[in-house]
Amino acid sequence: ALPISGADPAMQQVARQWIALLADSGAFESAAVAMIPRSAIYTCGRLAGCEFVAEVKLQDGSGAHSRAAQSLSMALLAALMRALAAQLTATRVSEPH
């Protein structure tokens, strides 16, 4: 699971175990959704050509989308990783050197 700043370490451990259980049972879409912070907004779907799309917007406004993924779980994770990268980039740019 992704670390959540300010979150209780015990709750983070429970989240990691839950995500591992979902993935181990083959529930990849549920595991992908479980990785998205509760404060984030997301949307996802399947296009007519059997390609999957997703968009994730984090609480701070950082967001990203994915398209042409081969599974819903990969579309969600790709969008989440891109949103987190945008958040990290924005944080680094705004920090004084």
HUJOVEN-V968274 format. One line per field, one symbol per residue. ss: DSSP state (@ for helix, = for strand, . for the rest). phi: phi as a letter, one per 40 degrees, with the letter a starting at -180 (. if undefined). burial: # if it has 9 or more other ideal C-beta (glycine too) atoms within 8 Angstrom, else .. A space follows every 50 residues. Layout:
ss = ???
phi = ???
burial = ???
This chain:
ss = ........@@@@@@@@@@@@@@@@...@@@@@@@@.....======.... .======.....=======..@@@@@@@@@@@@@@@@@@@@@@@...
phi = .ccbcgccdccccccccccccccccgccccccccccdcccbaaaabcdcg bbbabbbcdcgcaabbagccacccccccccccccccccccccccccc
burial = ...........#..##.##..##....##.######...#.#.#...... ########...#####..#.##########.######..#.......
